[in-house]
Amino acid sequence: MNIEMILAWMQANPMLVAAIAAVVSFIIARYFIARGLIYLTTRTQNKWDDILVKHLHPYRLVWIAPLLVAYYYAYLWANEAGIRTFSLFLILWIVVLTFNSLLNAFNLIYESRTTYSGVAIQGYLDLGKLLFLAVGIILSVSLLTGQSPVLLLSGLGALTAVLLLVFQDTILSLVASVQIAANDLVKEGDWIEVPSFNADGDVTNMSLHNIKIQNFDKTFTVIPTHKLMEVSYKNWRGMSQSGGRRIKRSIFLDIQTIHFCDTADLDRIKKLGLLEDYISKRSWDGAAQANALPRSTNVGAFMAYVEAYLRHRPDIRKDLTVMVRQLDPGPSGLPIEIYVFTTTTEWEQYEAIQASIFDHLLATVPDFNLRVFQQPTGRDFNALAPVSN
């Protein structure tokens, strides 16, 4: 069989030739090009090409080959225009879906970089997806109606009000995303509190429409992006970046146990250590009082001890505020507030440091002839009850 006979047979059986061409193009595209591309990516150490090929969906793209064959041989069928339109319609949406998938791949590559700082770009990529979908819809309508895309776009002006109403949330979310990114308000990985949405946890994903937060009880809260700009929230990123987490807690002392220090108090407090400088700078005896020198109280000595104790702890930041202060006395006694920063921001370590500090201080309070105030309990009332015979 020579070439002339093959050409003559092809001219005599054009529809069979078209079918064979479609099948052969599909086989080549699927089993050689697509499979070869996937095989090459598995042989490389770079993970970015794996992400690209995975979202490229090569086995979906191979359908473009038989569709192009169908478009070329559409003249063989009576409904030539319908076949061409249908082929172009499918090719168009395969391309649109592929572009949207590539945007997802680009976002994964962007976030997988070692230099990724948490600034999300998914909101902008979501906007790109919407634009690709809009182009796909306009071109689809143009294919099905036979009208020019320019003519369709010119008619959109009359639908502007309707489009603004339909895409209201999208427009608001886009504006909010730009504000969040421009002012560096929230990034993925930030710990934020949004009381109005009962959200308290880490930001795991930021898209055009939603911000996903994983709460510390492992539940998820999804907040519309534009709503975040309408409510108050707290971002703990500054604490994480500073490397120190604040302790701000009070010990309530019974006011009736506050008194001036005497010699017995001095001897007992000296044994605790840490107060040598404090004792040397203050008067503790009656002779000094006669000379109008100031006398110290046991609560003043206790506050000095607390501050010295905190400054000697290696897990307290000395370059940040270390303060022990009195707050306004009230029905619960005299609050002695401790205001310091730990050297770690890890939650478990922070709680352990805080517990260790207050365990020690609560056990030390009686050494200053002070008593921690607490509301009376049933046991306290039983102690006051008369003993029955």
C-alpha positions as semicolon CSV with decimal commas, in nm:
position;residue;x (nm);y (nm);z (nm)
1;M;0,000;0,000;0,000
2;N;0,159;0,324;-0,116
3;I;0,097;0,681;-0,015
4;E;-0,147;0,742;-0,303
5;M;-0,368;0,457;-0,186
6;I;-0,362;0,584;0,174
7;L;-0,460;0,934;0,064
8;A;-0,736;0,794;-0,156
9;W;-0,869;0,590;0,135
10;M;-0,862;0,893;0,363
11;Q;-1,053;1,097;0,108
12;A;-1,308;0,819;0,076
13;N;-1,355;0,778;0,454
14;P;-1,318;1,126;0,607
15;M;-1,537;1,057;0,912
16;L;-1,339;0,745;0,999
17;V;-1,019;0,946;0,960
18;A;-1,156;1,211;1,197
19;A;-1,241;0,947;1,456
20;I;-0,896;0,787;1,429
21;A;-0,729;1,130;1,455
22;A;-0,929;1,210;1,769
23;V;-0,840;0,879;1,935
24;V;-0,471;0,899;1,836
25;S;-0,441;1,262;1,959
26;F;-0,603;1,163;2,291
27;I;-0,368;0,866;2,336
28;I;-0,059;1,074;2,257
29;A;-0,167;1,357;2,485
30;R;-0,263;1,131;2,776
31;Y;-0,010;0,848;2,770
32;F;0,294;1,033;2,638
33;I;0,270;1,403;2,712
34;A;0,064;1,407;3,037
35;R;0,212;1,092;3,186
36;G;0,564;1,196;3,079
37;L;0,518;1,534;3,247
38;I;0,405;1,370;3,571
39;Y;0,697;1,126;3,556
40;L;0,950;1,406;3,511
41;T;0,822;1,593;3,817
42;T;0,862;1,282;4,034
43;R;1,227;1,259;3,931
44;T;1,317;1,609;4,052
45;Q;1,392;1,717;4,409
46;N;1,215;2,049;4,369
47;K;0,866;2,040;4,519
48;W;0,736;2,341;4,332
49;D;0,700;2,155;4,003
50;D;0,503;1,885;4,186
51;I;0,258;2,150;4,307
52;L;0,229;2,301;3,959
53;V;0,167;1,972;3,783
54;K;-0,080;1,859;4,048
55;H;-0,293;2,170;4,001
56;L;-0,238;2,175;3,627
57;H;-0,442;1,853;3,602
58;P;-0,267;1,714;3,291
59;Y;-0,528;1,441;3,245
60;R;-0,793;1,711;3,215
61;L;-0,592;1,915;2,966
62;V;-0,552;1,617;2,731
63;W;-0,917;1,654;2,630
64;I;-0,822;1,969;2,441
65;A;-0,651;1,753;2,175
66;P;-0,961;1,554;2,062
67;L;-1,173;1,867;2,093
68;L;-0,941;2,049;1,850
69;V;-0,972;1,755;1,611
70;A;-1,350;1,771;1,639
71;Y;-1,338;2,145;1,571
72;Y;-1,119;2,092;1,261
73;Y;-1,338;1,812;1,116
74;A;-1,670;1,976;1,206
75;Y;-1,743;2,036;0,836
76;L;-1,803;1,664;0,794
77;W;-2,127;1,683;0,989
78;A;-2,449;1,859;0,901
79;N;-2,449;2,066;1,221
80;E;-2,103;2,212;1,163
81;A;-2,166;2,535;1,354
82;G;-2,303;2,352;1,658
83;I;-2,006;2,117;1,677
84;R;-1,757;2,401;1,645
85;T;-1,940;2,603;1,911
86;F;-1,959;2,307;2,148
87;S;-1,589;2,227;2,099
88;L;-1,482;2,586;2,164
89;F;-1,711;2,603;2,467
90;L;-1,548;2,297;2,628
91;I;-1,196;2,416;2,541
92;L;-1,274;2,757;2,691
93;W;-1,385;2,616;3,027
94;I;-1,099;2,369;3,045
95;V;-0,862;2,664;3,006
96;V;-1,050;2,876;3,265
97;L;-1,046;2,595;3,521
98;T;-0,677;2,536;3,453
99;F;-0,592;2,902;3,511
100;N;-0,786;2,899;3,839
101;S;-0,602;2,584;3,948
102;L;-0,269;2,745;3,862
103;L;-0,357;3,038;4,088
104;N;-0,410;2,789;4,372
105;A;-0,071;2,637;4,292
106;F;0,091;2,980;4,294
107;N;-0,057;3,047;4,640
108;L;0,077;2,716;4,775
109;I;0,423;2,787;4,634
110;Y;0,415;3,137;4,782
111;E;0,320;3,010;5,129
112;S;0,567;2,718;5,121
113;R;0,869;2,948;5,090
114;T;1,107;2,961;5,386
115;T;1,084;3,341;5,376
116;Y;0,704;3,342;5,400
117;S;0,607;3,599;5,665
118;G;0,234;3,525;5,688
119;V;0,122;3,803;5,452
120;A;-0,148;3,624;5,251
121;I;-0,214;3,692;4,883
122;Q;-0,504;3,452;4,850
123;G;-0,752;3,740;4,852
124;Y;-0,596;3,886;4,538
125;L;-0,579;3,544;4,375
126;D;-0,948;3,491;4,452
127;L;-1,016;3,817;4,273
128;G;-0,818;3,685;3,976
129;K;-1,033;3,371;3,977
130;L;-1,346;3,583;3,966
131;L;-1,207;3,776;3,671
132;F;-1,126;3,453;3,483
133;L;-1,476;3,324;3,555
134;A;-1,628;3,652;3,436
135;V;-1,427;3,633;3,113
136;G;-1,532;3,271;3,069
137;I;-1,900;3,357;3,116
138;I;-1,884;3,650;2,872
139;L;-1,705;3,446;2,606
140;S;-1,950;3,156;2,660
141;V;-2,248;3,382;2,608
142;S;-2,076;3,524;2,301
143;L;-2,023;3,174;2,159
144;L;-2,379;3,061;2,226
145;T;-2,548;3,378;2,098
146;G;-2,308;3,464;1,820
147;Q;-2,275;3,821;1,950
148;S;-1,947;4,008;1,983
149;P;-1,797;4,014;2,336
150;V;-1,749;4,391;2,298
151;L;-2,122;4,431;2,241
152;L;-2,197;4,226;2,550
153;L;-1,956;4,432;2,760
154;S;-2,116;4,755;2,643
155;G;-2,450;4,624;2,765
156;L;-2,315;4,563;3,113
157;G;-2,334;4,933;3,192
158;A;-2,709;4,909;3,232
159;L;-2,661;4,621;3,477
160;T;-2,408;4,799;3,697
161;A;-2,652;4,857;3,980
162;V;-2,762;4,495;3,974
163;L;-2,402;4,373;3,965
164;L;-2,309;4,597;4,258
165;L;-2,595;4,449;4,457
166;V;-2,508;4,091;4,364
167;F;-2,134;4,134;4,429
168;Q;-2,172;4,361;4,731
169;D;-1,996;4,122;4,970
170;T;-1,717;4,060;4,719
171;I;-1,653;4,432;4,675
172;L;-1,656;4,494;5,050
173;S;-1,424;4,199;5,106
174;L;-1,186;4,325;4,838
175;V;-1,165;4,668;5,000
176;A;-1,115;4,509;5,343
177;S;-0,842;4,278;5,209
178;V;-0,655;4,574;5,063
179;Q;-0,679;4,762;5,395
180;I;-0,564;4,459;5,594
181;A;-0,267;4,396;5,363
182;A;-0,168;4,763;5,326
183;N;-0,173;4,829;5,702
184;D;-0,038;4,484;5,796
185;L;-0,326;4,431;6,039
186;V;-0,360;4,052;6,029
187;K;-0,145;3,776;5,881
188;E;-0,173;3,401;5,870
189;G;-0,029;3,259;6,190
190;D;-0,135;3,556;6,405
191;W;-0,316;3,493;6,731
192;I;-0,622;3,718;6,737
193;E;-0,923;3,764;6,963
194;V;-1,256;3,872;6,812
195;P;-1,505;3,885;7,103
196;S;-1,807;3,964;6,886
197;F;-1,757;3,634;6,701
198;N;-1,636;3,435;7,004
199;A;-1,309;3,375;6,819
200;D;-0,981;3,332;7,006
201;G;-0,703;3,148;6,826
202;D;-0,464;3,137;6,532
203;V;-0,542;3,260;6,182
204;T;-0,504;2,956;5,957
205;N;-0,632;3,092;5,626
206;M;-0,713;3,430;5,473
207;S;-0,912;3,439;5,148
208;L;-1,099;3,713;4,968
209;H;-1,428;3,642;5,143
210;N;-1,338;3,471;5,471
211;I;-1,080;3,459;5,748
212;K;-1,051;3,117;5,913
213;I;-0,948;3,102;6,279
214;Q;-0,869;2,786;6,472
215;N;-0,967;2,846;6,833
216;F;-0,766;2,700;7,119
217;D;-1,039;2,441;7,180
218;K;-0,961;2,317;6,825
219;T;-1,289;2,449;6,683
220;F;-1,294;2,679;6,381
221;T;-1,451;3,021;6,343
222;V;-1,499;3,168;5,997
223;I;-1,537;3,546;5,983
224;P;-1,629;3,741;5,668
225;T;-1,328;3,951;5,574
226;H;-1,517;4,279;5,560
227;K;-1,674;4,210;5,902
228;L;-1,330;4,208;6,063
229;M;-1,295;4,576;5,973
230;E;-1,627;4,657;6,141
231;V;-1,563;4,508;6,485
232;S;-1,292;4,542;6,749
233;Y;-1,032;4,269;6,779
234;K;-0,697;4,212;6,946
235;N;-0,390;4,090;6,761
236;W;-0,124;3,929;6,982
237;R;0,148;3,946;6,718
238;G;0,327;4,227;6,901
239;M;0,359;4,006;7,208
240;S;0,499;3,720;6,999
241;Q;0,749;3,948;6,825
242;S;0,866;4,104;7,152
243;G;0,954;3,761;7,292
244;G;0,789;3,836;7,626
245;R;0,438;3,777;7,756
246;R;0,287;3,994;8,026
247;I;0,189;3,877;8,373
248;K;-0,063;4,113;8,531
249;R;-0,217;3,962;8,842
250;S;-0,282;4,074;9,197
251;I;-0,253;3,930;9,546
252;F;-0,520;4,067;9,782
253;L;-0,396;4,135;10,135
254;D;-0,610;4,168;10,444
255;I;-0,583;4,536;10,542
256;Q;-0,618;4,456;10,912
257;T;-0,281;4,277;10,907
258;I;-0,085;4,582;10,784
259;H;0,139;4,742;11,050
260;F;0,478;4,906;11,106
261;C;0,774;4,672;11,119
262;D;0,944;4,611;11,453
263;T;1,265;4,432;11,549
264;A;1,101;4,090;11,540
265;D;0,974;4,158;11,192
266;L;1,321;4,274;11,088
267;D;1,488;3,957;11,213
268;R;1,232;3,736;11,042
269;I;1,249;3,924;10,710
270;K;1,630;3,924;10,707
271;K;1,626;3,545;10,699
272;L;1,439;3,553;10,367
273;G;1,728;3,729;10,192
274;L;1,700;3,966;9,894
275;L;1,620;4,265;10,117
276;E;1,964;4,375;10,239
277;D;1,958;4,701;10,043
278;Y;1,600;4,771;10,139
279;I;1,668;4,722;10,510
280;S;1,984;4,934;10,507
281;K;1,803;5,231;10,353
282;R;1,517;5,242;10,604
283;S;1,474;5,293;10,978
284;W;1,344;5,005;11,186
285;D;1,376;5,123;11,546
286;G;1,217;5,372;11,779
287;A;1,528;5,593;11,799
288;A;1,516;5,655;11,431
289;Q;1,146;5,732;11,456
290;A;1,225;5,997;11,715
291;N;1,463;6,154;11,466
292;A;1,173;6,181;11,215
293;L;1,312;5,911;10,990
294;P;1,051;5,711;10,796
295;R;0,934;5,378;10,929
296;S;0,857;5,089;10,699
297;T;0,547;4,877;10,700
298;N;0,529;4,505;10,652
299;V;0,338;4,554;10,325
300;G;0,613;4,786;10,199
301;A;0,874;4,526;10,287
302;F;0,665;4,260;10,117
303;M;0,645;4,466;9,795
304;A;1,020;4,520;9,803
305;Y;1,073;4,147;9,848
306;V;0,840;4,066;9,558
307;E;1,025;4,302;9,325
308;A;1,366;4,167;9,429
309;Y;1,240;3,811;9,387
310;L;1,113;3,885;9,037
311;R;1,439;4,052;8,934
312;H;1,635;3,747;9,047
313;R;1,427;3,504;8,840
314;P;1,595;3,412;8,508
315;D;1,259;3,363;8,335
316;I;1,155;3,730;8,380
317;R;1,254;3,995;8,126
318;K;1,462;4,265;8,296
319;D;1,468;4,490;7,988
320;L;1,089;4,527;8,002
321;T;0,872;4,661;8,281
322;V;0,921;4,498;8,622
323;M;0,676;4,664;8,859
324;V;0,500;4,584;9,187
325;R;0,232;4,834;9,281
326;Q;-0,062;4,892;9,511
327;L;-0,408;4,934;9,366
328;D;-0,706;5,098;9,531
329;P;-0,812;4,908;9,844
330;G;-1,163;4,770;9,837
331;P;-1,397;4,513;9,988
332;S;-1,153;4,239;9,892
333;G;-0,856;4,398;10,069
334;L;-0,547;4,573;9,935
335;P;-0,447;4,451;9,584
336;I;-0,072;4,415;9,526
337;E;-0,038;4,391;9,150
338;I;0,255;4,223;8,977
339;Y;0,331;4,358;8,631
340;V;0,617;4,177;8,454
341;F;0,700;3,998;8,129
342;T;0,821;3,641;8,091
343;T;1,112;3,543;7,867
344;T;0,888;3,311;7,664
345;T;0,560;3,345;7,481
346;E;0,478;2,974;7,481
347;W;0,146;2,925;7,655
348;E;0,236;2,621;7,868
349;Q;0,569;2,765;7,981
350;Y;0,406;3,101;8,051
351;E;0,141;2,943;8,273
352;A;0,406;2,738;8,456
353;I;0,616;3,050;8,527
354;Q;0,311;3,242;8,647
355;A;0,202;2,958;8,876
356;S;0,554;2,923;9,016
357;I;0,571;3,294;9,101
358;F;0,240;3,308;9,282
359;D;0,293;2,975;9,458
360;H;0,608;3,119;9,613
361;L;0,462;3,459;9,697
362;L;0,145;3,322;9,854
363;A;0,357;3,094;10,073
364;T;0,580;3,392;10,169
365;V;0,301;3,629;10,275
366;P;0,280;3,497;10,636
367;D;0,655;3,569;10,687
368;F;0,564;3,940;10,678
369;N;0,282;3,897;10,932
370;L;0,034;3,952;10,650
371;R;-0,267;3,749;10,552
372;V;-0,414;3,690;10,209
373;F;-0,774;3,807;10,193
374;Q;-1,047;3,569;10,083
375;Q;-1,421;3,559;10,130
376;P;-1,530;3,369;10,443
377;T;-1,642;3,013;10,390
378;G;-1,865;2,778;10,587
379;R;-1,563;2,659;10,783
380;D;-1,492;3,015;10,896
381;F;-1,848;3,058;11,022
382;N;-1,834;2,723;11,200
383;A;-1,527;2,839;11,389
384;L;-1,726;3,138;11,521
385;A;-2,024;2,930;11,631
386;P;-2,050;2,859;12,007
387;V;-1,960;2,511;12,119
388;S;-2,266;2,324;12,238
389;N;-2,248;2,124;12,562
